[in-house]
Amino acid sequence: MKSLAVAGCLAVVALSGTVRGQSTLYTFLGDAANDEFGWCIDGAGDVNADGWSDIVVGARYADSNGANAGIVRVFSGKTGAILYNWKGAKAYDHLGTSVAGIGDVNADGYADILVGADGTDVNGSGAGSASVYSGKTGTVLSTVSGTAANDIFGTAVAGLGDVDADGRPDYAIGAPWNDNANGVDGGSVRVVSGKNGNLLFTFIGDATSDYFGMTVTGAGDVNKDGRADIAVGAPYGDGPTGSASGYVRVFSGANGTVLYTLRGDSAGDNFGGSVAGAGDVNNDGWVDLIVGAQYDDPTGTSSGSASVMSGKNGAVLHKFVGDAATDLFGSSVSGAGDIDHDGFADVLVGATWDDNTGANAGSMRVFSGFDGQALYTLNGVAAGDQFGYKVASVGDVNKDGTLDFAGTSYLAAQHGTASGFVRVWSPLPEPVVSYCTSKVNSLGCTPTISHTGMPKVSGTAAFTIRATNELAGHNGALFYGFVPQAKPFQGGWLCIEQPLMRTTLLSSGGSGSACNGSYSFDFNNWIRNGGDPALVAGELVCVQYWSRDPGALGTSNTTNALRFVINP
């Protein structure tokens, strides 16, 4: 049973097996050997304005217009068809080094996409660049280039939301090899206006070889000032805990000041090698971050870890750790949204060298934001796949009311060595779960709640919720709410947080002084009649029966409860 009171506690969580099911929506394959399709991935938003979330994938070494020119593909969430196939302009451009859905920067009603090409050479060999592509036409709207040779600008890109409060989404581009004022390869990140391409901020690393900007993410409005904030990783940065312990710095979108700096626990952790906005993981009203440290040693050398950090104060909310040495758990991280509909944002973590299905086959896991338990585990297909190199939330691709997710295996060999693949999953419909405890009634019987069918908005099939072992000849009713709890109530338990909604008053039937009464209620009929607009697909609902019991404390009885998610 989930209690909001414990959600903010630090949890150090060792990994467990899959506890829920998922179905594969799509598998996308690279074209040829050494394309490294799946080097990067992101949810693209609704690129073609058809009402479905789409997906963007990079293959930086595809030989599109010469060796390693690179390819970026945008796939329809509705059909899996290729919407766009963008190619690097020439050999070694590495188009598809990084990709990000950034929202509708030109306000034409179509989501746009930012693509990094760290090998372009407008301002010198390997200066790099990043371009914004129109979701409507597929053409380049704007390009930003690195300032000097070997900046490798475009290594990381991210959509940020509206940093400057002009009504348009903005974006960030990392150049980890940029020689900044603090040293060679100190690294930098530029924040750019989506509206007009103006430079909003430039952030730089602290010292030589920090490689600041190796990772960058939109952090959400961390300090609740109405502006989107930015988080930047410097995995090789040195700190009080040792060389290459790594750090992540969070910057204000309002004025560019440092909100806080998060640091790795020990030397060589490479904390910040992956970083992502996590949403509100502990349901405290503040958005949080997840940070990977793939060379952390919690369960063996380079077993790896991923930490969920409070946006409110930087405290560690959860620390997830790899199964064994050299798993490289935390090599990729992403926010997942609220996959299990419990009101807490969940997270994704990749472990590229996990050996679950073969040496370095790799894996990814989905973790509950509420209690840190593994909700799903997905494994690589074969040894050497290094699945989980990148993980991403891709929105509700199949429009079933539940958020979907994806993982990549850029070294998979379906179409030749390192051709790569991407797989997109949808969680299967959530099971109906019983929880909490029934109150023993005045005759010594324990009423029990049960169900048949599944909760669905569509169709005509029933979802019947029953209570049996009830007193005969007494009134009762099914009541419901949206947050589970277990609170003492009149000698029993109130299993749902207020506010509570009551359905139709029922009679238990039966006869005599016995526990042969029962209640039955079709909750699907209640949903479809439209009496409560909150009962929509994807909503978590908790139900419990109350009944009259004149001989009991409080003259009433309550059953245990059911928790379920409404299906489309």
CORHUVEN-V333589 format. One record per residue. N is the residue number from 1. RES is the residue in one letter. SS is DSSP state (h for helix, s for strand, l for the rest). PSI is psi in radians with two decimals (999 if undefined). BURIAL is 1 if it has 16 or more other ideal C-beta (glycine too) atoms within 10 Angstrom, else 0. Layout:
BEGIN
n = [N	N]
res = [RES	RES]
ss = [SS	SS]
psi = [PSI	PSI]
burial = [BURIAL	BURIAL]
END
This chain:
BEGIN
n = [1	2	3	4	5	6	7	8	9	10	11	12	13	14	15	16	17	18	19	20	21	22	23	24	25	26	27	28	29	30	31	32	33	34	35	36	37	38	39	40	41	42	43	44	45	46	47	48	49	50	51	52	53	54	55	56	57	58	59	60	61	62	63	64	65	66	67	68	69	70	71	72	73	74	75	76	77	78	79	80	81	82	83	84	85	86	87	88	89	90	91	92	93	94	95	96	97	98	99	100	101	102	103	104	105	106	107	108	109	110	111	112	113	114	115	116	117	118	119	120	121	122	123	124	125	126	127	128	129	130	131	132	133	134	135	136	137	138	139	140	141	142	143	144	145	146	147	148	149	150	151	152	153	154	155	156	157	158	159	160	161	162	163	164	165	166	167	168	169	170	171	172	173	174	175	176	177	178	179	180	181	182	183	184	185	186	187	188	189	190	191	192	193	194	195	196	197	198	199	200	201	202	203	204	205	206	207	208	209	210	211	212	213	214	215	216	217	218	219	220	221	222	223	224	225	226	227	228	229	230	231	232	233	234	235	236	237	238	239	240	241	242	243	244	245	246	247	248	249	250	251	252	253	254	255	256	257	258	259	260	261	262	263	264	265	266	267	268	269	270	271	272	273	274	275	276	277	278	279	280	281	282	283	284	285	286	287	288	289	290	291	292	293	294	295	296	297	298	299	300	301	302	303	304	305	306	307	308	309	310	311	312	313	314	315	316	317	318	319	320	321	322	323	324	325	326	327	328	329	330	331	332	333	334	335	336	337	338	339	340	341	342	343	344	345	346	347	348	349	350	351	352	353	354	355	356	357	358	359	360	361	362	363	364	365	366	367	368	369	370	371	372	373	374	375	376	377	378	379	380	381	382	383	384	385	386	387	388	389	390	391	392	393	394	395	396	397	398	399	400	401	402	403	404	405	406	407	408	409	410	411	412	413	414	415	416	417	418	419	420	421	422	423	424	425	426	427	428	429	430	431	432	433	434	435	436	437	438	439	440	441	442	443	444	445	446	447	448	449	450	451	452	453	454	455	456	457	458	459	460	461	462	463	464	465	466	467	468	469	470	471	472	473	474	475	476	477	478	479	480	481	482	483	484	485	486	487	488	489	490	491	492	493	494	495	496	497	498	499	500	501	502	503	504	505	506	507	508	509	510	511	512	513	514	515	516	517	518	519	520	521	522	523	524	525	526	527	528	529	530	531	532	533	534	535	536	537	538	539	540	541	542	543	544	545	546	547	548	549	550	551	552	553	554	555	556	557	558	559	560	561	562	563	564	565	566	567	568]
res = [M	K	S	L	A	V	A	G	C	L	A	V	V	A	L	S	G	T	V	R	G	Q	S	T	L	Y	T	F	L	G	D	A	A	N	D	E	F	G	W	C	I	D	G	A	G	D	V	N	A	D	G	W	S	D	I	V	V	G	A	R	Y	A	D	S	N	G	A	N	A	G	I	V	R	V	F	S	G	K	T	G	A	I	L	Y	N	W	K	G	A	K	A	Y	D	H	L	G	T	S	V	A	G	I	G	D	V	N	A	D	G	Y	A	D	I	L	V	G	A	D	G	T	D	V	N	G	S	G	A	G	S	A	S	V	Y	S	G	K	T	G	T	V	L	S	T	V	S	G	T	A	A	N	D	I	F	G	T	A	V	A	G	L	G	D	V	D	A	D	G	R	P	D	Y	A	I	G	A	P	W	N	D	N	A	N	G	V	D	G	G	S	V	R	V	V	S	G	K	N	G	N	L	L	F	T	F	I	G	D	A	T	S	D	Y	F	G	M	T	V	T	G	A	G	D	V	N	K	D	G	R	A	D	I	A	V	G	A	P	Y	G	D	G	P	T	G	S	A	S	G	Y	V	R	V	F	S	G	A	N	G	T	V	L	Y	T	L	R	G	D	S	A	G	D	N	F	G	G	S	V	A	G	A	G	D	V	N	N	D	G	W	V	D	L	I	V	G	A	Q	Y	D	D	P	T	G	T	S	S	G	S	A	S	V	M	S	G	K	N	G	A	V	L	H	K	F	V	G	D	A	A	T	D	L	F	G	S	S	V	S	G	A	G	D	I	D	H	D	G	F	A	D	V	L	V	G	A	T	W	D	D	N	T	G	A	N	A	G	S	M	R	V	F	S	G	F	D	G	Q	A	L	Y	T	L	N	G	V	A	A	G	D	Q	F	G	Y	K	V	A	S	V	G	D	V	N	K	D	G	T	L	D	F	A	G	T	S	Y	L	A	A	Q	H	G	T	A	S	G	F	V	R	V	W	S	P	L	P	E	P	V	V	S	Y	C	T	S	K	V	N	S	L	G	C	T	P	T	I	S	H	T	G	M	P	K	V	S	G	T	A	A	F	T	I	R	A	T	N	E	L	A	G	H	N	G	A	L	F	Y	G	F	V	P	Q	A	K	P	F	Q	G	G	W	L	C	I	E	Q	P	L	M	R	T	T	L	L	S	S	G	G	S	G	S	A	C	N	G	S	Y	S	F	D	F	N	N	W	I	R	N	G	G	D	P	A	L	V	A	G	E	L	V	C	V	Q	Y	W	S	R	D	P	G	A	L	G	T	S	N	T	T	N	A	L	R	F	V	I	N	P]
ss = [l	l	l	h	h	h	l	l	l	l	s	s	s	s	l	l	l	l	l	l	l	s	s	s	s	s	s	s	s	l	l	l	l	l	l	l	s	s	s	s	s	s	s	s	s	l	l	l	l	l	l	l	l	s	s	s	s	s	s	l	l	l	l	l	l	l	l	l	l	s	s	s	s	s	s	l	l	l	l	l	l	s	s	s	s	s	s	l	l	l	l	l	l	l	s	s	s	s	s	s	s	s	s	l	l	l	l	l	l	l	l	s	s	s	s	s	s	l	l	l	l	l	l	l	l	l	l	s	s	s	s	s	s	l	l	l	l	l	l	s	s	s	s	s	s	l	l	l	l	l	l	l	s	l	l	s	s	s	s	s	s	l	l	l	l	l	l	l	l	s	s	s	s	s	s	l	l	l	l	s	l	l	s	l	l	l	s	s	s	s	s	s	l	l	l	l	l	l	s	s	s	s	s	s	l	l	l	l	l	l	l	s	l	l	s	s	s	s	s	s	l	l	l	l	l	l	l	l	s	s	s	s	s	s	l	l	l	l	s	l	l	s	l	l	l	l	s	s	s	s	s	l	l	l	l	l	l	s	s	s	s	s	s	l	l	l	l	l	l	l	l	l	l	s	s	s	s	s	s	l	l	l	l	l	l	l	l	s	s	s	s	s	s	l	l	l	l	l	l	l	l	l	l	s	s	s	s	s	s	l	l	l	l	l	l	s	s	s	s	s	s	l	l	l	l	l	l	l	s	s	s	s	s	s	s	s	s	l	l	l	l	l	l	l	l	s	s	s	s	s	s	l	l	l	l	l	l	l	l	l	l	s	s	s	s	s	s	l	l	l	l	l	l	s	s	s	s	s	s	l	l	l	l	l	l	l	s	l	l	l	s	s	s	s	s	l	l	l	l	l	l	l	l	s	s	s	s	s	s	l	l	l	l	l	l	l	l	l	l	l	s	s	s	s	s	s	s	l	l	l	l	l	s	s	s	l	l	l	l	s	l	l	l	l	l	s	l	s	s	s	s	s	l	l	l	s	l	l	l	l	l	l	l	s	s	s	s	s	s	s	l	l	l	l	s	s	s	s	s	s	s	l	l	s	s	s	s	s	s	l	l	s	s	s	s	s	l	l	l	l	s	s	l	l	l	s	s	l	l	l	l	l	l	l	l	l	s	s	s	s	s	s	h	h	h	h	h	h	l	l	l	l	l	l	l	l	l	l	l	s	s	s	s	s	s	s	s	s	l	l	l	l	h	h	h	s	s	s	s	s	s	s	s	s	s	l	s	l]
psi = [2.40	2.26	2.20	-0.42	-0.48	0.05	-0.46	-0.02	2.52	2.31	2.18	2.00	2.07	2.68	2.50	3.04	3.08	2.35	-0.08	2.91	2.81	2.72	2.54	2.15	-0.81	2.59	2.10	2.34	2.55	2.78	-0.66	2.91	2.42	0.25	-0.57	0.78	2.26	0.14	-0.55	2.75	2.68	2.74	2.25	-0.16	-2.94	1.56	-0.71	0.22	0.70	0.08	0.06	2.51	2.39	3.09	2.43	2.38	2.43	2.54	1.50	-0.41	0.21	2.48	1.17	-0.94	0.83	2.91	2.22	0.49	-0.62	2.69	2.53	2.29	2.43	2.18	2.45	2.25	-0.46	-0.76	-0.26	-0.02	2.69	2.11	-0.73	2.60	1.55	2.37	2.52	2.59	-0.52	3.03	2.42	0.33	-0.56	0.71	2.28	0.24	-0.62	2.65	2.67	2.33	2.21	0.05	-3.02	1.56	-0.49	0.18	0.73	0.10	0.07	2.39	2.40	2.93	2.41	2.30	2.25	2.53	1.55	-0.05	-0.03	2.77	0.64	-0.70	0.55	2.75	2.19	0.31	-0.70	2.89	2.98	2.40	2.52	2.18	2.42	2.27	-0.49	-0.76	-0.29	0.00	2.80	2.17	-0.66	2.76	2.40	2.35	2.69	2.75	-0.30	2.82	2.46	0.36	-0.51	0.72	2.34	0.04	-0.69	2.44	2.72	2.45	2.45	-0.28	-2.90	1.66	-0.74	0.19	0.68	0.14	0.01	2.54	2.56	3.09	2.90	2.63	2.28	2.52	1.40	-0.34	0.15	2.34	1.73	-3.06	-0.28	-0.05	2.86	2.33	0.44	-0.59	2.74	2.87	2.35	2.37	2.21	2.45	2.24	-0.43	-0.77	0.04	0.09	2.59	2.12	-0.80	2.68	2.18	2.52	2.71	2.91	-0.53	2.99	2.35	0.48	-0.52	0.73	2.28	0.07	-0.56	2.60	2.57	2.69	2.14	-0.13	-3.03	1.45	-0.72	0.18	0.79	0.13	0.03	2.51	2.40	3.02	2.43	2.36	2.36	2.48	1.41	-0.33	0.17	2.49	2.66	-2.99	-0.40	0.02	3.02	2.37	0.48	-0.56	2.72	2.77	2.28	2.33	2.20	2.54	2.30	-0.35	-0.73	0.03	0.06	2.77	2.16	-0.78	2.85	2.26	2.44	2.66	2.80	-0.55	2.94	2.41	0.10	-0.53	0.70	2.27	0.02	-0.35	2.54	2.52	2.60	2.31	-0.10	-2.94	1.55	-0.67	0.19	0.70	0.10	0.01	2.43	2.57	3.08	2.68	2.34	2.30	2.57	1.45	-0.31	0.19	2.68	0.77	-0.58	0.51	2.83	2.17	0.53	-0.61	2.80	2.87	2.24	2.32	2.12	2.36	2.26	-0.40	-0.76	0.06	0.04	2.69	2.12	-0.77	2.54	1.98	2.48	2.67	2.84	-0.68	2.95	2.51	0.39	-0.45	0.71	2.32	0.10	-0.42	2.61	2.74	2.61	2.58	-0.18	-3.07	1.45	-0.68	0.18	0.64	0.10	0.01	2.27	2.42	3.00	2.76	2.47	2.33	2.62	1.60	-0.40	0.32	2.45	0.44	-0.73	0.47	2.77	2.12	0.50	-0.60	2.86	2.92	2.63	2.61	2.19	2.48	2.28	-0.45	-1.02	0.05	0.09	2.62	2.13	-0.67	2.58	2.23	2.36	2.72	2.78	-0.67	2.84	2.42	-0.04	-0.57	0.79	2.56	0.14	-0.69	2.49	2.65	2.53	2.35	0.27	-3.03	1.44	-0.70	0.13	0.79	0.13	0.00	2.40	2.50	2.96	2.86	2.73	2.70	2.71	1.51	-0.25	0.00	2.68	0.52	-0.66	0.61	2.78	2.24	0.54	-0.66	2.74	2.85	2.39	2.40	2.26	2.67	2.32	2.41	2.81	2.35	2.42	2.72	2.18	2.31	2.56	3.02	-3.02	2.39	2.67	2.29	2.28	-3.13	-0.25	0.09	0.17	2.68	1.78	2.62	2.38	2.54	3.11	2.81	2.58	-3.05	2.55	2.14	2.43	-0.71	2.92	-2.94	-0.07	2.55	2.66	1.63	2.18	2.15	2.69	2.23	2.98	0.57	2.78	2.47	2.53	0.53	2.66	2.66	3.06	2.62	2.24	2.82	2.85	-2.82	0.02	2.14	2.66	-3.11	1.63	2.25	2.39	1.89	0.82	-0.04	-2.48	2.35	2.01	0.06	2.36	2.58	2.69	2.62	2.51	2.44	2.49	-2.78	2.46	2.32	2.78	2.43	-0.33	-2.63	-3.03	2.68	-3.00	1.30	2.96	0.88	0.28	2.83	2.82	2.63	2.34	2.29	1.78	-0.50	-0.67	-0.69	-0.74	-0.86	-0.37	-0.25	0.33	-0.39	1.84	-0.21	-0.26	1.47	2.88	2.34	-0.16	2.34	2.26	2.44	2.34	2.62	2.53	2.40	2.53	2.78	2.32	1.57	-0.47	0.03	2.80	2.22	0.03	0.59	2.93	2.66	2.49	3.12	-3.04	2.87	2.54	2.32	2.84	2.31	2.22	2.77	999]
burial = [0	1	0	1	0	0	1	0	0	0	1	0	1	0	1	0	0	0	0	0	0	1	0	0	1	1	0	1	0	1	1	1	0	1	1	1	1	1	1	1	1	1	1	1	1	1	1	1	0	0	0	1	1	1	1	1	1	1	1	1	1	1	1	1	0	0	0	1	1	1	1	1	1	1	1	1	1	1	0	0	0	0	1	1	0	1	1	1	0	1	0	1	1	1	1	1	1	1	1	1	1	1	1	1	1	1	0	0	0	1	1	1	1	1	1	1	1	1	1	1	1	0	1	0	0	1	1	1	1	1	1	1	1	1	1	1	0	0	0	0	1	1	0	1	1	1	1	1	0	1	1	1	1	1	1	1	1	1	1	1	1	1	1	1	0	0	0	1	1	1	1	1	1	1	1	1	1	1	1	1	0	0	0	0	1	1	1	1	1	1	1	1	1	1	1	0	0	0	0	1	1	0	1	1	1	1	1	1	1	1	1	1	1	1	1	1	1	1	1	1	1	1	1	0	0	0	1	1	1	1	1	1	1	1	1	1	1	1	1	0	1	0	0	1	1	1	1	1	1	1	1	1	1	1	0	0	0	0	1	0	0	1	1	1	1	1	0	1	1	1	1	1	1	1	1	1	1	1	1	1	1	1	1	1	0	1	1	1	1	1	1	1	1	1	1	1	1	1	1	0	0	1	1	1	1	1	1	1	1	1	1	1	0	1	0	0	1	1	1	1	1	1	1	1	0	1	1	1	1	1	1	1	1	1	1	1	1	1	1	1	1	1	1	1	1	1	1	1	1	1	1	1	1	1	1	1	0	0	0	1	1	1	1	1	1	1	1	1	1	1	1	1	0	1	1	1	1	1	1	1	1	1	0	1	1	1	1	1	1	1	1	1	1	1	1	1	1	1	0	1	1	1	1	1	1	1	1	1	1	1	1	1	1	0	1	0	0	1	1	1	1	1	1	1	1	1	1	0	1	1	0	1	0	1	1	1	0	1	1	0	1	1	0	0	1	0	1	1	1	0	1	0	0	1	1	1	1	0	0	0	0	1	1	0	1	1	1	1	1	1	1	1	1	1	0	1	1	1	1	1	1	1	1	1	1	1	0	0	0	1	0	1	1	1	1	1	0	0	0	0	1	0	1	0	0	1	0	1	0	1	0	0	0	0	1	1	1	1	1	0	1	0	1	1	0	1	1	0	0	0	0	0	0	0	1	0	1	1	1	1	1	1	1	1	1	1	1	1	1	0	0	1	0	0	0	1	1	1	1	1	1	1	1	1	1	1	1	0]
END
